[in-house]
Amino acid sequence: MYKILVSDPISPEGLASLHEHSNFDLTTATDLTEAQLIDEIGNYEALIVRSQTQVNAQVIEAAKNLKVIARAGVGVDNIDIDAATKNGIIVINAPDGNTISATEHSMAMILSMARNIPQAHKSLQEGKWDRKAYRGTELYTKTLGVIGAGRIGIGVAKRAQSFGMKILAFDPYLSEEKAKELEVTRASVDEIAEQADFVTVHTPLTPKTKGIVGKAFFDKAKPNLQIINVARGGIIDEAALLDALNNDQIQSAALDVFETEPATESPFANHDKVIVTPHLGASTVEAQEKVAVSVANEIIDIFENGNVLHAVNAPRMTFDETHEEVKPFIELSKLTGEVGIQLLDKAPRELHIKYEGDIALDDTSLITRTLVSSVLSQDLAERVNLINALVLLNEQGVSYNIEKNTKRHGFSNYIELTLTNNDTQIKIGATVLNGYGPRIVRINDYPVDFKPEKNQLIVNHTDRPGIVGKTGQILGEYGINIASMHLGRTNQGGNALMILSVDHPVNEEIINDLYQIEGFNLIRNVQLDLQHSTNYSI
């Protein structure tokens, strides 16, 4: 008998499969304090929550028998994922249960904003009959920009098409073939800013998407632009949005999510040009039942069959002594993937992994999954993990293959990642050197040798005297210290590559100044996640 605690209000109909199953004993207690939860949690094998319960490190440390934490919804911000992983607890969510609800709420926001429905409703309640003040805009023939073409973004696009709208879509993994199939036009964020009458955002919140709609976007936008966010607070830069509204750069906005929630003190809450709702994207009867059904069925599948479908972390994997030599390559593969994806202009359509030397004799499945996860996480954020990495790769339409060769070519162990998008290709070669740890030893045709660091500049330039000195001078003027420098070239006076490890991040202003150096062709700012080294016992 598995004991399960439900600590937040969850749809009873959604949990029916657990109630009816003889192997599960369900307890519902939705008013526990943190101290009470800590006292109780040790008695349970699974915990089901929504957003109310804070499953922090203290709760997890007290959960000596806990195997699964289930979030009946998408976001897992209220769960300490690192603590759960370290304690071998699987964290699952229900990523698809709110798709229809979020899609329909997006359309409701677009229509309400276009026709000023909330403002007109309030005006009439106050006894006014002011038809001229609330003249609206038709959706027919207008252009809708969709930033993020996942399930919800595409769902909104399809519904908008039924209103006769033209769709511009941006997504790093949206191929030309898929766009044609969906009858949408692929576009850059800048093109959407310049052409769209309406814009809706549906991306995860990642370092790449945080503020993707900001001042530069609004500077390019039409004055009649109407924009909505039913995805994640922070995708739209709220300070820039407020300025754009106040300065009549754009017409209006509709927000369901905010950078800080609850958003009762937000300047948007009472803004004349803004419609606001309190994070209602998933708040429908059907959505709440779907997410409950999803986590309930997955809990049964985990305990009875060992199948995990929607884990946001990885279940415990035990390494015995025979796997010791593989461990450093897990960290190496993570760094290799992060470097490679940041050097490719576009999302990859093909991914090729080559293993050479002794590593080719080992089971490389975990290394492969780690590498793929690090590539995808740049755009998919917490949605990708070791369990679902290969499934999501296929879902994004990326083909992949693996090549193994036990022969050594200069290194006893060697991993090579090739990312390709049509005529653009990035190749990263890497190895682990005894006593030196992970090293990047090849970038495209350039032989290099450097240890991946947190902040790096990778510069393609023409090999000529004085470039190194000028680079150091500019960085010095900005107070940026160079920790290490590595150079590679194909031939004297030809193309060359410079890798700089620096102590602090380099911003756009500094990069623009570096581009003034004659001979600099392309500068890439590469930042790696070194805060948490790979946990080999997850």
C-alpha positions in Angstrom: 0.0 0.0 0.0 1.5 3.3 -1.1 0.6 6.3 1.0 0.0 9.6 -1.0 -0.5 13.0 0.5 -2.5 15.7 -1.4 -1.6 19.0 0.2 -3.4 21.4 -2.2 -6.9 21.6 -3.5 -7.0 19.1 -6.5 -9.9 18.1 -8.7 -11.5 15.0 -7.0 -12.5 13.7 -10.4 -9.0 13.9 -11.6 -7.7 11.7 -8.7 -10.4 9.1 -9.2 -7.9 6.5 -10.5 -5.9 6.7 -7.3 -9.0 6.5 -5.1 -10.2 3.5 -6.9 -6.8 1.7 -6.9 -6.4 -0.9 -4.1 -2.6 -0.2 -3.8 -2.9 3.5 -3.0 -4.0 5.2 0.2 -4.9 8.8 -0.4 -4.9 11.5 2.4 -6.0 15.0 1.6 -4.8 17.8 3.9 -4.9 21.2 2.3 -4.4 23.5 5.3 -1.0 22.2 6.7 1.5 24.7 7.9 5.2 24.2 6.9 5.9 22.7 10.3 3.0 20.3 10.1 4.0 19.2 6.6 7.5 18.5 7.8 6.1 16.4 10.7 3.8 14.5 8.4 5.7 14.0 5.1 7.9 11.2 6.4 4.9 8.9 6.3 4.3 9.2 2.6 5.7 7.8 -0.6 4.2 10.5 -2.9 3.1 14.1 -2.6 0.7 15.9 -4.9 0.7 19.7 -4.9 -0.4 22.7 -7.0 1.2 26.1 -6.4 0.2 26.7 -2.8 2.4 24.2 -1.0 6.1 25.2 -0.8 8.1 22.0 -1.1 11.4 23.4 0.1 14.7 21.7 1.1 13.5 21.3 4.7 10.3 19.5 3.7 12.3 17.2 1.3 14.9 16.4 4.0 12.1 15.3 6.3 10.6 13.1 3.5 12.5 9.9 4.2 10.1 7.7 2.3 9.2 10.0 -0.5 9.7 8.7 -4.0 7.6 11.1 -6.1 6.5 14.8 -5.9 3.7 15.5 -8.4 2.8 19.1 -9.5 -0.7 19.1 -10.9 0.2 21.8 -13.5 3.2 23.0 -15.5 5.3 25.3 -13.4 7.5 23.8 -10.6 8.7 27.0 -9.0 7.4 26.0 -5.6 9.5 22.8 -5.6 13.2 22.7 -4.7 14.3 20.6 -7.7 17.9 20.4 -6.7 17.0 19.1 -3.2 14.6 16.5 -4.7 17.2 15.3 -7.1 19.9 15.0 -4.5 17.5 12.9 -2.4 16.5 10.7 -5.3 13.0 11.9 -5.5 11.3 12.1 -9.0 9.5 15.4 -9.6 6.8 15.1 -12.3 4.4 17.7 -13.7 1.5 17.8 -16.2 2.9 19.9 -19.1 0.0 19.3 -21.6 -3.1 19.5 -19.3 -3.5 23.2 -19.6 -2.8 23.6 -23.4 -6.4 24.2 -24.5 -7.2 26.4 -21.5 -4.1 28.6 -22.1 -4.8 28.7 -25.8 -8.4 29.8 -25.3 -7.5 32.4 -22.6 -5.0 33.9 -25.1 -7.8 34.3 -27.6 -10.1 35.7 -25.0 -7.4 38.3 -24.1 -6.9 39.2 -27.8 -10.6 39.7 -28.4 -11.2 41.6 -25.1 -8.3 43.9 -25.9 -9.3 44.4 -29.5 -12.9 45.4 -28.5 -12.1 47.1 -25.2 -14.7 44.8 -23.5 -13.5 45.1 -19.8 -13.3 48.9 -20.0 -16.7 49.2 -21.7 -18.2 46.8 -19.2 -16.9 48.9 -16.3 -18.1 52.2 -17.9 -21.6 50.9 -18.3 -21.6 49.6 -14.7 -20.8 53.2 -13.7 -23.9 54.4 -15.5 -22.2 55.7 -18.7 -23.3 55.0 -22.3 -20.1 56.0 -24.1 -20.0 54.1 -27.4 -17.4 56.4 -29.1 -14.8 56.0 -26.3 -14.6 52.2 -26.9 -14.3 51.9 -30.6 -12.5 48.6 -31.3 -10.4 46.9 -34.0 -11.3 44.0 -36.2 -9.0 41.0 -36.3 -9.8 40.2 -39.9 -6.8 40.7 -42.3 -4.6 41.8 -39.4 -1.2 40.3 -38.7 -0.6 38.3 -35.5 3.0 37.7 -34.4 3.4 34.5 -32.4 6.7 34.3 -30.5 7.1 30.7 -29.5 5.5 28.1 -31.7 4.9 25.2 -29.3 1.6 23.6 -28.6 -0.1 26.7 -27.2 1.5 29.1 -29.7 0.3 27.0 -32.6 -3.1 26.5 -31.0 -3.5 30.3 -30.9 -2.3 30.7 -34.5 -4.9 28.1 -35.8 -7.7 29.9 -34.0 -6.5 33.3 -35.2 -6.4 32.0 -38.7 -10.2 31.3 -38.4 -10.6 35.0 -37.9 -8.8 35.7 -41.1 -5.6 36.8 -39.5 -2.1 36.4 -41.2 0.4 34.7 -38.9 4.1 35.5 -38.4 5.7 32.9 -36.2 9.1 32.9 -34.5 10.5 29.7 -32.9 14.1 28.5 -33.2 12.8 25.0 -33.9 10.2 25.9 -36.5 11.3 24.6 -39.8 10.3 26.0 -43.2 8.5 22.7 -43.9 6.5 22.8 -40.7 5.6 26.5 -41.3 4.2 25.6 -44.7 2.2 22.8 -43.2 0.7 25.1 -40.6 0.2 27.9 -43.2 2.2 30.4 -41.2 5.2 32.5 -42.2 8.5 32.1 -40.4 9.8 35.4 -39.1 12.5 36.8 -36.9 11.5 38.7 -33.7 12.5 42.0 -35.4 10.3 41.2 -38.4 7.4 40.5 -36.0 8.1 43.8 -34.2 8.0 45.7 -37.5 5.0 44.1 -39.1 2.6 42.7 -36.5 -0.7 44.4 -35.4 -1.0 41.9 -32.5 1.7 39.9 -30.7 1.3 37.0 -28.4 4.2 35.3 -26.6 4.4 31.6 -25.8 8.0 30.7 -25.0 9.5 29.2 -21.8 11.3 31.8 -19.6 15.0 31.3 -20.2 18.1 33.6 -20.3 17.5 33.8 -24.1 13.8 34.7 -23.9 13.9 36.9 -20.8 13.1 40.4 -22.1 12.9 39.1 -25.7 10.2 41.7 -26.1 11.8 44.9 -24.8 12.8 48.4 -25.7 14.3 47.5 -29.0 11.2 45.6 -29.9 8.9 48.5 -29.1 11.1 51.0 -30.9 10.4 49.0 -34.1 6.7 48.4 -33.4 3.7 50.0 -35.1 1.8 52.5 -32.9 -1.3 50.4 -33.2 0.4 47.3 -31.8 -1.6 45.3 -29.2 0.3 42.7 -27.2 -0.5 39.9 -24.8 1.3 37.6 -22.4 -0.3 34.5 -21.1 2.9 32.5 -20.8 5.5 33.6 -18.3 6.2 36.9 -16.6 9.5 38.4 -17.7 9.3 37.4 -21.4 8.1 40.9 -21.9 10.3 43.5 -20.2 7.7 45.2 -18.0 9.6 48.5 -17.6 10.0 48.8 -21.4 6.3 47.9 -21.9 5.2 50.6 -19.4 7.3 53.2 -21.2 5.9 52.1 -24.6 2.3 52.4 -23.4 2.9 55.7 -21.6 4.7 57.2 -24.6 2.0 56.0 -27.1 4.6 53.8 -28.9 2.0 51.0 -28.8 -1.7 50.9 -28.4 -2.5 48.4 -25.6 -1.6 45.2 -23.7 -3.2 42.3 -22.0 -1.4 40.5 -19.2 -2.2 37.3 -17.4 1.3 36.8 -15.9 3.8 39.2 -14.3 7.5 39.3 -13.3 6.4 39.4 -9.6 3.2 37.7 -8.5 0.8 38.4 -6.8 0.8 41.6 -8.9 -1.7 43.6 -7.0 0.7 46.5 -6.7 1.7 46.4 -10.4 1.5 49.7 -12.3 -0.4 47.7 -15.0 -3.3 46.8 -12.6 -5.0 50.1 -13.1 -3.5 51.2 -16.4 -6.1 52.5 -18.9 -4.4 50.7 -21.8 -4.0 47.3 -20.1 -6.3 44.4 -19.4 -5.1 42.2 -16.5 -6.1 38.8 -15.1 -4.5 37.0 -12.1 -2.7 34.2 -13.8 -5.8 32.4 -15.1 -4.3 30.7 -18.2 -4.9 27.2 -16.7 -7.9 28.1 -14.5 -10.7 26.1 -16.0 -12.6 23.1 -14.7 -11.4 21.0 -17.6 -7.7 21.9 -17.2 -7.6 21.3 -13.5 -9.2 17.9 -14.1 -6.8 17.0 -16.9 -3.7 17.9 -14.9 -4.9 15.9 -11.9 -5.7 12.9 -14.2 -2.2 13.2 -15.7 -0.3 13.1 -12.5 -2.5 10.5 -10.9 -2.1 8.1 -13.8 1.7 8.7 -13.9 2.0 8.0 -10.2 0.4 4.7 -10.7 2.7 4.0 -13.7 5.8 4.9 -11.7 5.0 2.7 -8.7 3.6 -0.3 -10.6 5.7 -0.3 -13.8 8.6 2.0 -13.2 7.7 4.2 -16.2 8.4 7.9 -16.0 7.0 10.2 -18.7 7.0 13.8 -17.4 9.9 14.0 -14.9 11.4 17.5 -14.6 14.5 16.0 -13.0 16.1 12.6 -13.4 15.5 9.6 -11.2 18.3 8.2 -9.2 21.0 6.4 -11.3 23.6 4.5 -9.4 27.2 4.4 -10.6 29.3 1.5 -9.5 33.1 1.4 -9.7 33.1 0.2 -13.3 31.5 3.5 -14.3 34.1 5.8 -12.7 35.8 6.6 -16.0 32.5 7.7 -17.6 31.7 10.3 -14.9 34.0 13.1 -16.1 32.5 12.7 -19.6 29.1 13.5 -18.3 30.3 16.9 -17.2 32.2 17.3 -20.4 29.2 16.5 -22.6 27.1 19.1 -20.7 29.7 21.8 -21.4 30.2 20.7 -25.0 26.5 21.0 -25.7 26.3 24.4 -24.1 29.2 25.8 -26.1 28.0 24.3 -29.4 24.4 25.6 -29.2 25.6 29.1 -28.4 27.9 29.2 -31.4 25.2 28.2 -33.8 23.1 31.1 -35.1 19.9 29.0 -35.5 18.4 26.0 -33.8 19.9 22.7 -35.2 18.1 20.6 -37.7 20.7 17.8 -37.4 22.8 16.6 -34.5 25.7 14.2 -34.9 27.7 12.8 -32.0 31.0 11.0 -32.4 32.7 8.9 -29.7 36.3 7.9 -30.3 38.9 5.9 -28.3 38.2 4.0 -25.0 34.9 5.9 -24.4 33.4 4.2 -27.5 33.6 0.9 -25.6 31.4 2.1 -22.8 27.7 2.6 -22.5 27.4 6.2 -23.6 23.6 6.5 -23.3 23.8 8.8 -20.3 26.5 10.9 -21.9 24.3 11.3 -25.0 21.3 12.3 -23.1 23.2 14.8 -21.1 24.7 16.3 -24.3 21.3 16.5 -26.0 19.7 18.0 -22.8 22.3 20.8 -22.7 21.7 21.6 -26.4 17.9 21.7 -26.0 17.8 23.5 -22.6 18.9 26.8 -24.3 15.4 27.0 -25.8 13.2 24.6 -23.9 14.5 25.4 -20.3 13.2 23.2 -17.6 11.0 21.3 -20.0 13.9 19.1 -21.0 15.7 16.6 -18.8 17.7 13.3 -19.1 14.6 11.3 -19.4 12.8 13.1 -22.2 15.8 14.6 -24.1 15.7 12.3 -27.1 11.9 12.4 -27.2 11.9 16.2 -27.3 14.7 16.2 -29.9 12.4 14.1 -32.2 9.5 16.3 -31.3 11.4 19.4 -32.4 12.1 17.7 -35.8 15.8 17.3 -35.2 17.4 14.2 -36.6 20.4 12.7 -34.8 22.9 9.9 -35.2 25.7 8.5 -33.2 29.1 7.3 -34.5 31.5 5.1 -32.5 35.1 4.4 -33.3 37.5 2.6 -30.9 40.6 3.8 -32.8 42.4 6.8 -31.2 43.1 9.9 -33.1 45.4 11.9 -30.9 43.4 11.4 -27.7 42.6 8.3 -25.6 39.0 9.5 -25.3 37.2 12.0 -27.6 33.7 13.4 -28.0 32.7 15.4 -31.1 29.4 17.2 -31.5 28.3 18.5 -34.8 25.2 20.8 -35.0 23.8 21.6 -38.5 21.1 23.9 -39.8 21.1 23.9 -43.6 24.4 25.5 -44.7 25.4 26.5 -41.1 27.5 24.0 -39.1 29.3 24.1 -35.8 31.7 21.3 -34.8 33.0 21.0 -31.2 35.6 18.4 -30.2 36.3 17.7 -26.5 38.2 15.4 -24.3 39.1 14.8 -20.6 42.8 15.1 -19.9 44.2 13.4 -16.8 44.9 16.1 -14.2 43.4 18.9 -16.4 39.8 17.9 -16.5 37.4 18.8 -19.4 39.0 20.5 -22.4 37.6 21.8 -25.7 40.2 20.8 -28.3 38.5 21.7 -31.6 36.0 24.3 -32.9 35.2 23.7 -36.5 38.5 23.5 -38.4 40.5 25.2 -35.6 42.6 23.1 -33.2 42.3 24.7 -29.8 42.9 23.7 -26.2 41.0 25.4 -23.4 39.1 24.6 -20.3 35.4 25.8 -20.5 34.8 28.6 -18.1 31.7 30.5 -17.0 32.3 33.6 -19.3 34.0 33.3 -22.6 34.4 35.3 -25.8 35.0 33.4 -29.0 36.2 35.5 -31.8 36.6 34.7 -35.5 39.1 37.1 -37.0 41.8 37.7 -39.6 45.3 36.7 -38.4 47.2 39.9 -38.1 49.6 41.7 -35.7 48.2 43.8 -32.9 44.8 42.2 -32.5 45.6 40.6 -29.1 46.8 43.9 -27.7 43.9 45.9 -29.0 41.5 43.4 -27.5 43.1 43.5 -24.1 43.1 47.3 -24.2 39.3 47.6 -24.8 38.4 45.0 -22.2 40.7 46.7 -19.7 39.0 50.0 -20.3 35.7 48.3 -19.2 37.4 46.7 -16.2 37.1 43.2 -17.7 40.0 40.9 -16.6 41.2 38.2 -19.1 41.7 35.0 -17.2 43.1 33.1 -20.1 43.6 33.4 -23.9 43.8 30.7 -26.5 44.5 31.1 -30.2 44.0 28.8 -33.2 44.6 29.5 -36.9 44.4 27.6 -40.2 47.5 29.4 -41.8 49.6 32.5 -41.2 47.7 35.6 -42.2 44.5 33.6 -42.8 41.4 33.0 -40.7 42.0 32.6 -36.9 40.1 31.9 -33.7 40.6 33.5 -30.3 39.1 32.2 -27.1 39.1 34.5 -24.1 38.0 33.4 -20.7 37.0 36.6 -18.7 36.1 37.2 -15.1 32.8 39.0 -15.8 30.1 38.9 -18.4 30.6 41.0 -21.5 27.6 43.1 -22.6 26.5 44.4 -26.0 28.2 47.7 -25.6 31.6 46.1 -25.1 31.1 43.7 -28.0 30.2 46.6 -30.3 33.5 48.3 -29.3 35.4 45.1 -30.0 33.9 45.0 -33.5 35.7 48.3 -34.2 39.0 46.3 -34.2 40.0 45.8 -37.8 40.0 42.1 -38.7 37.3 41.0 -36.2 34.6 39.2 -38.2 32.4 37.5 -35.6 32.2 37.6 -31.8 30.2 35.1 -29.8 29.5 35.6 -26.1 29.4 32.1 -24.5 28.1 31.7 -20.9 28.2 28.3 -19.2 26.2 27.1 -16.3 28.9 26.1 -13.8 27.0 26.9 -10.6 26.1 23.2 -10.2 28.4 20.6 -11.5 26.8 17.5 -12.8 25.4 15.3 -10.0 26.6 11.8 -10.9 24.2 10.1 -8.5 21.0 11.6 -9.8 
